[in-house]
């Protein structure tokens, strides 16, 4: 049965996505995989730190039982109309394959966008100012008809506003979850998630339906938001916003990073600091569309174009060190989320 082996590999606890991909290349049929046991996993992945959690989970793990559990899960997914794709599927986002640790499997509901058009991530704080909420809607509505999908994280604040604005102009929007479908977060956005699916959008997760979101799964989710997209726009973000992690992933993945002009008014904010360090500022959707060659460039963008011209970020393709932008901010935030090695947790 299709995907049973992939599901069994995906269900191995505390195994990073890139390690799952390596295991899938080695075990290409269910018979060989069924003979695998936990001790062999410890040898196979001896480069991973053998934490107490990993050791306890792997000691009682066996490939044969994993395949049985995977078949049960597959039947449940079919009954609930939850689809799954792996990297061999044509629907798997091509840009996502290029990142360091692409998800081994993606669980989804809804309709995939056209990947012939660029995908754009729009993210920001869960507690935006009134002005930032308004600008999120305006900016998203201007952009959505011209891109394949508006991608965000279904969170409160900017994320939810971006999803709603895309739907308002009949654009496609993609929501990336920080947990499984059984634990959609926040609970208040269940109706928004249903609307996204009903109106032709997409809900994606790298986690099986029963997986609960944690402080660790949300930052991991952010790499997918950035990884699916040609660029990321951060509308407004304080220093401790998870959207800064998304921005850092975008840079690490060699993608475009922008900040909205509404978020740079305070130079001490996270978005203000990104702008000072070289991120490109945008005010209107056509600023981005012009930068991507989708629309003709305007003579000025209500002052933002001039600011970019004279500031530290003169041109989008200027040769500054993109990989340093926001790195310290993101690193500090990761450390605040956990003192533990993240590799031990997902």
C-alpha positions, 0 to 999 in steps of 0.5 A, a space after each residue: 500500500 502506498 506510503 506505508 513505508 514512508 509513514 513508518 519511517 516518519 513515525 520513528 520518534 526523535 529522528 530529524 527529518 534529514 535522518 529520515 530521508 537517509 533511512 528511506 534511501 537505505 530501506 526501500 522495501 517493507 520487508 527489509 525495514 520490518 527486520 530493523 530494530 532500535 539497537 540498529 537505529 542507535 548504530 545507524 545514527 551514532 552521530 546523533 546525541 543519544 539522549 535519555 528520551 531517544 534511548 528510551 524510545 528506540 530501545 523498544 522500537 521495531 520496524 515490524 510494529 512500526 509498519 503495522 502502526 503506519 498502516 493503521 494511521 494510513 487508514 485513518 488519514 484516508 477516512 479523514 481526507 488528510 493527504 500525504 506527500 513525500 519529496 518524490 511527489 510532483 506536488 511537493 514544493 520544489 523550493 522546499 526540497 532545496 533547504 537543509 532539512 526539508 520535511 520528510 513527509 507533509 500532511 495536508 488538507 486542501 488544494 495546492 497552489 500553482 508553483 509556476 508563480 512565486 510564493 510569498 510568506 507574510 508573517 509578524 507579531 501575534 500582537 500587531 498595532 492597529 496600523 500594522 493590522 490595516 497595512 497587512 490587509 492592504 499589502 496582502 490584498 495587493 499581492 495575493 492576485 499576483 503570486 501562487 500563494 500567501 504563506 503564513 502560520 495561522 497564528 494570531 495577529 499578522 498571520 491570521 490577517 494575511 490569510 483572511 486578506 488573501 481569501 478576501 481577494 480570492 487569492 490562494 493562501 497556505 497555512 503551515 501548522 506547528 502541530 498535527 491536525 488534531 491539535 490546530 492552534 490557536 483554537 480560535 482559528 479553527 474556523 479560519 482553517 476550515 475557510 481556507 480549505 473551503 475556499 481553495 487554500 491549503 493547510 500543511 503540517 510535517 507532523 502526524 495528526 496526533 502530534 501536539 504543538 510545542 515551543 520546539 515545533 513552532 520554530 521548526 514550522 517556520 523553516 517550512 514557511 520560509 522554505 516554500 517561498 521565494 521571499 518573506 515579508 515581516 510586517 511588524 515584529 518585536 525582538 522576541 517574535 518568532 517571525 524573526 526566526 522565519 526571517 533568519 531561515 529565509 536568509 539562510 535558505 538564500 531567499 529574499 527578506 523584506 520588512 514592511 515600512 510600518 514595522 521600521 518606525 521604531 528602530 529598536 524593534 526587531 523589524 527596525 533592526 533588520 532594516 538597519 542591518 540591510 533588509 529591504 523596506 516595502 510599503 505597497 504590494 507593487 514595491 515587491 512586485 516591481 522588485 520581482 519584475 512582476 510589475 513595472 517599477 514606480 518612481 517612488 514608494 511614498 518615501 520608502 524607495 528613497 529610504 532604501 536608496 540612501 540607507 544601508 540597503 540600497 539595492 535588493 541585490 547589493 552584495 552585503 552579507 545577507 546571512 548575518 542579518 538578524 542572526 543574533 536576534 534569532 539565536 537569542 530567541 532560540 536560546 530563550 525557547 529552550 536550553 536543550 539541543 533542538 535536535 533532540 526534540 524533533 
